[in-house]
C-alpha cells in the first residue's frame, strides 16, 4: 500500500518539527540564562524559585521594552496626525493679518486644542522682562510657578492696555476672589 504525501501533510509536519525545535531551544536558553540544573520544581525547590524569579525579571524586561516600542510607535502616529491639525490651526491664525483680536483668538484656540489633547506639554520658561499688551492677566490659568502665564487659554483681550492703577485694582479683586474660592474649596 502506497501512501500519498500531500503538500498539506508536509507543511504540518514541518510546522510540528519547527515548533518542537523552538520549544527545546527556548527551554535550553532558559536553563542557561537562569543557571537552572533541574527539570522540575520538585527536584530542587530553592534554585527553582530563584530561576523562576530570574525568568520573571527577564519577561518583565522584555514586556517593558515592548511597551516602550509601542509607546514610541503611538507617539509617532499621533505626531504625524497632529502635524496636519497643527498646520491647519496655526496657519489659520497666521493668515489673519488685519484683525489682531481675531488673530490672538485663533492662536489661543490652537494652543488650547494642543494642551487639551496633551500633544503639547510645556517644559521650559523664558522670562524676558516686562511687556505691555492687551491681554488681561487675570483671566488666564494661574499657578505659583511654571508656564501658566504663557498660556492663552481663557485669555481675554482688553480694549487698551492696563494702566498701573487698573492693574493693581484688578489684582486686588482677583486676590479676593481667589481667597474666597480657596476658602470654599
Secondary structure, DSSP 8 states (H G I E B T S, - for coil): ------HHHHHHHHHHHHHHHHHHHHHHHHHHHHT---SSTTT-HHHHHHHHHHHHHHHHHHHHHHHHHHHHHHHHHHHHHHHHHHHHHHHHHHH--S-HHHHHHHHHHHHHHHHHTTS--------------SB-TTSS---SSSSGGG--TT--B-SS---HHHHHHHHHHHHHHHHHHHHH-
